[in-house]
Each structure stands twice: as structure tokens, then as C-alpha cells.
């Protein structure tokens, strides 16, 4: 997973403060965030749970027999 953490940071640096990039582990959905770049956008921190939207996307992929989820965008409660 350490290599993926580097990718998360690279994506976060490319998009700057306008983008939060999160790496999840699905081993423990209640504490799934294992790396985050620009977490101040939503207030998520290491150990935060997976979101309902992410779970919905994963379930959709499973039902369609797809190995990857589409890229998705969300808006924080504060509108950022």
C-alpha cells in the first residue's frame, strides 16, 4: 500500500488544495482511510470510515462484475 500512498500524494499535489485524495483499505470499513491528501477539505483523517457513496459505487461494481470503480466527485457539506 505504500506505493499507492505516493500516488495519492502525487494526485493531491497535481490538483492542489481543490482536491482531496483518499486511499481506503476495505479490510475495516469503519476505519478505512489509511492515507489522505488535503483531508482538510472534508475533515476526514486517518482511520475515518468509508463513505456511503463509496460503498454504493463498490456494490455497483460488484453487481456489474467490474474490477474498478469509476472516478467520482463529491462536495463537502461546506460546499467546497
RABELJO-V16240 format. One line per field, one symbol per residue. psi: psi as a letter, one per 20 degrees, with the letter a starting at -180 (. if undefined). A space follows every 10 residues. Layout:
# RABELJO-V16240
psi->???
This chain:
# RABELJO-V16240
psi->ihhhhhgghg ghhgibiipp pppqpjhnhi lhoiqpplii gijqrpiqrq qhgghggghg gghjlqiqqq pqqrprhji.
